[in-house]
Amino acid sequence: MLRQWLSVLRPHGRIALISDGASAWYSGMLPGLLAGRYRPEQCRVPLSPLCASAGVELIQGEIVGIDPNSNSLRFADGRVCSATWLSLNVGSKPQPLPGDFRELELVPVKPFEGLVCAWRTWQKLPMPLAILGGGAAGVELALALAPQVPELTLISSGEILAGHPPGLRARAIRCLASANVKLIEGSTVDTVYGDALLCGSQIVWRGKRLILATGATPLPWLKEGTLAQDGRGFVAITPTFQSVSHQHILAVGDCASLPDCPRNGVYAVRQGPILARNLAAALEGRQLSKFVPQPHALALLADGKGGALMSWAAISAEGRFFGWWKDRLDQSFIHKLTIR
């Protein structure tokens, strides 16, 4: 959205971006970073120069509450920020896992900076590792980290890459086997006891280190107040990104719920230009545009060796060419957002 306002005149008025950090991490390059193919600075966008170039004020702070009726946000340090229009683009967090974690080093895949710091520490003394979650993130992380640990187990409550074409799933299973990843499907881990992950009373895995890459859940503070939600607690929005209950609040990406729109990074990026257009229209009193999700999205999953697995609709393929293609797309995305 900010990139759009670098090329066209931004709307009038005071506009601020709220972020809990000085940089925005790009999830598409995280597996490559952990595999040692990128440096941290190549995988994140410094926000201060980007905001300055777009004429937007940067406010840093952790949000812990929202009052939809006054369009205000509450910070962890007690500050309150309110606005005429509010746009929520705050992402999600992995599904939490209940239990006693005193004997287990558990790190969620988000926030990314926390995972990167934990991985640096773990590299000093490699140990067997488990990744919980069979989506694209879990598969990519398993392929990136398997060569660097004595043993890696990928655990999925159902089939891995559910919702993706069967061809991509078959290719991923072969790649995981080639990387000596132990794959456990159909085991819903519902609690932790000591160093054991349990499915009911059955032990699924034992160890000391676990990465949580489970499905998306909304940030707790989004459930406050009267903001309309879907059945899982995500912000219910219309095709113009406006809250179903509060028209002066917009939401996009992982935190939002729009019918027929998958919750992944490809669709979130596609929403950016429409969001920029709609925020400008809102500030200028014009009609907002509707977002129409594309029927298919390109998937490129890093294979941990410089190549990638590709799927588009029902088509799947793999190889170093797709790794080069993914790398080119990822670096181009960061380059366009990096102000020097």
C-alpha positions as CSV (number, residue, x, y, z in Angstrom):
1,M,0.0,0.0,0.0
2,L,2.8,2.4,0.9
3,R,4.5,1.5,-2.4
4,Q,1.5,2.7,-4.3
5,W,1.8,6.1,-2.6
6,L,5.4,6.4,-3.7
7,S,4.3,6.6,-7.3
8,V,1.1,8.7,-7.0
9,L,0.2,11.6,-4.8
10,R,-1.0,10.4,-1.4
11,P,-4.3,11.7,-0.1
12,H,-4.4,14.8,2.0
13,G,-4.5,14.6,5.8
14,R,-2.4,13.2,8.6
15,I,-1.6,9.5,7.9
16,A,0.3,7.2,10.3
17,L,1.6,3.7,10.1
18,I,1.7,1.8,13.5
19,S,4.2,-1.0,13.8
20,D,5.7,-2.8,16.8
21,G,9.1,-2.9,15.1
22,A,11.3,-0.7,12.9
23,S,11.2,-3.2,10.0
24,A,8.6,-5.4,8.3
25,W,9.8,-9.0,7.7
26,Y,9.0,-10.7,4.4
27,S,7.7,-14.2,5.2
28,G,8.5,-15.5,1.7
29,M,12.2,-15.3,2.3
30,L,12.3,-16.7,5.9
31,P,13.0,-20.3,4.9
32,G,16.0,-19.1,2.8
33,L,17.2,-17.0,5.7
34,L,17.1,-19.9,8.1
35,A,18.8,-22.1,5.4
36,G,21.7,-19.6,5.3
37,R,20.9,-18.4,1.7
38,Y,20.0,-14.8,2.8
39,R,21.2,-12.3,5.4
40,P,18.5,-10.8,7.8
41,E,18.8,-7.3,6.1
42,Q,17.8,-8.9,2.8
43,C,14.5,-10.2,4.2
44,R,13.0,-7.1,5.8
45,V,11.9,-3.6,4.8
46,P,13.1,-0.7,6.9
47,L,9.9,1.3,7.6
48,S,11.3,4.7,8.5
49,P,12.6,5.7,5.1
50,L,9.7,4.1,3.3
51,C,7.2,6.0,5.5
52,A,9.1,9.3,5.0
53,S,9.1,8.9,1.3
54,A,5.4,8.1,1.2
55,G,4.6,11.1,3.5
56,V,3.4,8.9,6.3
57,E,4.2,9.2,10.1
58,L,5.7,6.1,11.7
59,I,4.4,5.3,15.2
60,Q,6.2,2.4,17.0
61,G,4.4,0.4,19.7
62,E,2.7,-2.8,20.6
63,I,-1.1,-2.7,20.2
64,V,-3.0,-4.5,23.0
65,G,-6.6,-3.2,22.6
66,I,-9.1,-1.7,20.2
67,D,-12.3,0.3,20.7
68,P,-14.2,0.0,17.4
69,N,-16.8,2.7,18.4
70,S,-14.1,5.4,18.7
71,N,-11.7,4.0,16.1
72,S,-9.0,4.0,18.8
73,L,-6.1,1.6,19.6
74,R,-4.5,1.1,23.0
75,F,-0.7,0.5,23.3
76,A,1.1,-1.7,25.8
77,D,2.7,1.4,27.3
78,G,-0.7,3.1,27.9
79,R,-0.8,5.4,24.9
80,V,-4.1,5.6,22.9
81,C,-4.2,6.5,19.2
82,S,-7.5,7.3,17.4
83,A,-8.3,8.2,13.8
84,T,-11.2,9.0,11.5
85,W,-10.4,6.0,9.4
86,L,-8.6,2.9,10.7
87,S,-7.0,0.2,8.6
88,L,-6.1,-3.1,10.3
89,N,-3.3,-5.1,8.6
90,V,-2.0,-6.9,11.7
91,G,-1.7,-10.5,10.4
92,S,-2.3,-13.5,12.7
93,K,-0.5,-15.8,15.0
94,P,-0.2,-19.6,15.1
95,Q,-2.8,-21.8,16.8
96,P,-1.7,-22.0,20.4
97,L,-0.8,-25.3,22.0
98,P,-2.0,-26.0,25.6
99,G,0.2,-27.7,28.1
100,D,3.3,-27.4,30.4
101,F,6.3,-26.1,28.4
102,R,8.9,-26.0,31.2
103,E,10.8,-28.9,29.6
104,L,10.3,-27.7,26.0
105,E,11.7,-24.9,24.0
106,L,8.7,-23.8,21.9
107,V,9.0,-21.0,19.3
108,P,6.0,-19.9,17.1
109,V,6.8,-19.1,13.5
110,K,5.4,-15.6,14.1
111,P,6.7,-13.1,15.0
112,F,9.5,-13.9,12.6
113,E,12.2,-12.0,14.5
114,G,11.6,-14.2,17.5
115,L,12.1,-17.4,15.3
116,V,15.2,-16.0,13.8
117,C,16.8,-15.2,17.2
118,A,15.8,-18.6,18.5
119,W,17.3,-20.4,15.5
120,R,20.6,-18.6,16.0
121,T,20.8,-19.9,19.6
122,W,19.8,-23.4,18.6
123,Q,22.5,-23.5,15.9
124,K,25.1,-23.4,18.6
125,L,24.0,-26.8,19.9
126,P,22.0,-28.7,17.3
127,M,19.3,-31.1,18.7
128,P,16.4,-33.1,17.2
129,L,13.6,-30.7,16.2
130,A,9.9,-31.0,15.5
131,I,7.7,-28.7,13.4
132,L,4.0,-28.7,14.1
133,G,1.9,-27.7,11.1
134,G,1.6,-29.3,7.7
135,G,0.9,-26.1,5.6
136,A,3.2,-24.4,3.2
137,A,5.1,-22.7,6.1
138,G,5.7,-26.0,7.9
139,V,6.9,-27.8,4.8
140,E,9.3,-25.0,3.7
141,L,10.7,-24.8,7.2
142,A,11.2,-28.5,7.4
143,L,13.1,-28.6,4.1
144,A,15.2,-25.6,5.1
145,L,16.2,-26.8,8.6
146,A,16.5,-30.6,8.1
147,P,20.1,-30.5,6.9
148,Q,21.1,-28.5,9.9
149,V,19.8,-30.7,12.8
150,P,20.4,-34.3,13.8
151,E,16.7,-35.3,13.2
152,L,13.6,-33.4,12.1
153,T,10.0,-34.4,12.4
154,L,7.1,-32.7,10.7
155,I,3.7,-33.3,12.3
156,S,0.4,-32.5,10.7
157,S,-3.1,-32.9,12.0
158,G,-4.3,-33.9,8.5
159,E,-2.5,-34.4,5.2
160,I,0.3,-31.9,4.5
161,L,-0.5,-29.1,2.0
162,A,-4.3,-29.7,2.3
163,G,-6.0,-27.5,-0.2
164,H,-3.1,-27.5,-2.6
165,P,-3.1,-29.7,-5.8
166,P,-2.3,-33.4,-5.3
167,G,0.7,-33.1,-7.5
168,L,2.3,-30.5,-5.3
169,R,1.6,-32.6,-2.2
170,A,3.3,-35.7,-3.9
171,R,6.3,-33.7,-4.8
172,A,6.6,-32.3,-1.3
173,I,6.4,-35.8,0.3
174,R,9.3,-36.9,-2.0
175,C,11.4,-33.9,-1.1
176,L,10.8,-34.4,2.6
177,A,11.8,-38.1,2.3
178,S,14.9,-37.1,0.4
179,A,15.8,-34.7,3.2
180,N,15.3,-37.4,5.8
181,V,12.4,-35.6,7.4
182,K,10.1,-37.9,9.4
183,L,6.6,-37.1,8.4
184,I,3.6,-37.7,10.7
185,E,0.2,-37.1,9.3
186,G,-3.2,-37.4,10.8
187,S,-2.1,-36.7,14.4
188,T,-3.8,-33.8,16.1
189,V,-1.5,-32.7,19.0
190,D,-3.8,-31.4,21.7
191,T,-1.4,-31.0,24.7
192,V,2.2,-31.0,25.9
193,Y,3.3,-33.0,28.9
194,G,7.0,-32.7,29.9
195,D,9.0,-33.2,26.7
196,A,6.2,-35.1,24.9
197,L,3.6,-34.0,22.4
198,L,0.3,-35.9,22.9
199,C,-2.6,-36.8,20.7
200,G,-5.1,-37.8,23.3
201,S,-3.1,-40.3,25.5
202,Q,-0.8,-41.3,22.6
203,I,2.8,-39.8,22.5
204,V,3.4,-38.4,19.0
205,W,6.9,-37.0,19.6
206,R,9.4,-36.5,22.3
207,G,12.1,-33.9,22.3
208,K,13.3,-30.5,23.5
209,R,12.7,-28.1,20.6
210,L,9.5,-27.3,18.7
211,I,8.5,-24.8,16.1
212,L,4.8,-24.0,16.0
213,A,3.6,-23.4,12.4
214,T,0.0,-24.3,12.9
215,G,-3.0,-22.6,11.3
216,A,-3.7,-18.9,11.7
217,T,-5.7,-17.5,14.6
218,P,-6.6,-13.9,15.2
219,L,-4.7,-11.7,17.6
220,P,-6.5,-11.7,21.0
221,W,-7.2,-7.9,21.1
222,L,-9.1,-8.0,17.9
223,K,-11.9,-9.8,19.7
224,E,-12.6,-6.9,22.0
225,G,-15.6,-4.6,21.7
226,T,-18.3,-4.8,19.1
227,L,-16.2,-5.4,15.9
228,A,-18.0,-8.0,13.8
229,Q,-16.2,-11.3,13.5
230,D,-16.5,-14.5,11.6
231,G,-16.9,-17.8,13.5
232,R,-13.1,-18.0,14.2
233,G,-12.7,-14.4,15.5
234,F,-11.3,-12.8,12.3
235,V,-12.6,-9.4,11.3
236,A,-15.6,-9.8,9.0
237,I,-15.3,-7.5,6.0
238,T,-17.1,-6.6,2.8
239,P,-15.5,-6.7,-0.6
240,T,-14.4,-3.0,-0.1
241,F,-12.4,-4.2,3.0
242,Q,-14.8,-2.3,5.3
243,S,-15.8,-3.9,8.6
244,V,-19.3,-5.4,8.4
245,S,-20.2,-3.6,11.6
246,H,-18.0,-0.4,11.5
247,Q,-17.6,1.2,8.1
248,H,-14.8,3.5,9.2
249,I,-12.6,0.4,9.9
250,L,-10.9,-1.5,7.1
251,A,-9.1,-4.8,7.4
252,V,-7.0,-6.9,5.0
253,G,-4.7,-9.9,5.0
254,D,-4.6,-12.6,7.6
255,C,-6.6,-10.7,10.2
256,A,-9.6,-10.3,7.9
257,S,-12.3,-12.7,6.8
258,L,-13.6,-12.2,3.2
259,P,-15.7,-15.0,1.7
260,D,-14.0,-17.0,-1.1
261,C,-10.6,-15.3,-0.3
262,P,-7.9,-17.7,1.0
263,R,-5.8,-16.5,3.9
264,N,-2.3,-16.4,2.5
265,G,0.4,-14.0,1.5
266,V,-0.4,-14.0,-2.2
267,Y,-3.9,-12.7,-1.7
268,A,-2.8,-10.2,1.0
269,V,-0.3,-8.7,-1.4
270,R,-3.0,-8.5,-4.1
271,Q,-5.1,-6.6,-1.7
272,G,-2.5,-3.8,-1.3
273,P,-3.2,-1.7,-4.4
274,I,-7.0,-1.8,-3.7
275,L,-6.4,-0.9,-0.1
276,A,-4.3,2.1,-1.1
277,R,-7.0,3.2,-3.6
278,N,-9.8,2.7,-1.0
279,L,-8.1,4.6,1.8
280,A,-7.5,7.5,-0.6
281,A,-11.2,7.3,-1.7
282,A,-12.3,7.2,1.9
283,L,-10.3,10.3,2.9
284,E,-11.6,12.2,-0.2
285,G,-15.2,11.1,0.1
286,R,-15.3,9.0,-3.0
287,Q,-16.8,5.5,-3.6
288,L,-14.7,2.6,-2.5
289,S,-13.7,-0.2,-5.0
290,K,-14.5,-3.9,-4.5
291,F,-11.8,-6.5,-4.3
292,V,-12.4,-9.7,-6.4
293,P,-10.1,-12.6,-5.4
294,Q,-8.4,-14.3,-8.3
295,P,-9.5,-17.9,-8.8
296,H,-6.0,-19.4,-8.7
297,A,-2.7,-18.3,-7.1
298,L,0.9,-19.3,-7.9
299,A,2.6,-21.3,-5.2
300,L,6.4,-21.5,-5.0
301,L,7.8,-23.5,-2.1
302,A,11.5,-23.5,-1.4
303,D,13.0,-27.0,-1.4
304,G,15.9,-26.1,0.9
305,K,18.5,-26.8,-1.8
306,G,18.1,-23.7,-4.0
307,G,15.2,-25.1,-6.0
308,A,11.4,-24.8,-5.5
309,L,8.2,-26.7,-5.9
310,M,5.6,-24.9,-8.1
311,S,1.8,-25.2,-8.5
312,W,-0.7,-23.3,-10.5
313,A,-4.3,-24.5,-10.6
314,A,-3.9,-28.3,-11.1
315,I,-0.3,-28.0,-12.6
316,S,2.8,-28.8,-10.5
317,A,6.5,-28.9,-11.2
318,E,9.8,-28.6,-9.4
319,G,13.5,-27.8,-10.0
320,R,16.2,-25.2,-9.8
321,F,14.5,-23.0,-12.4
322,F,11.6,-22.5,-10.1
323,G,14.0,-21.7,-7.3
324,W,15.6,-19.0,-9.4
325,W,12.2,-17.7,-10.3
326,K,11.1,-17.5,-6.6
327,D,14.4,-15.8,-5.7
328,R,13.9,-13.3,-8.4
329,L,10.3,-12.5,-7.3
330,D,11.3,-12.3,-3.6
331,Q,14.3,-10.0,-4.1
332,S,12.3,-7.8,-6.5
333,F,9.6,-7.4,-4.0
334,I,12.0,-6.3,-1.3
335,H,14.0,-4.0,-3.7
336,K,10.8,-2.1,-4.6
337,L,10.1,-1.4,-1.0
338,T,13.6,-0.5,0.1
339,I,14.4,3.3,0.1
340,R,18.1,4.1,-0.2
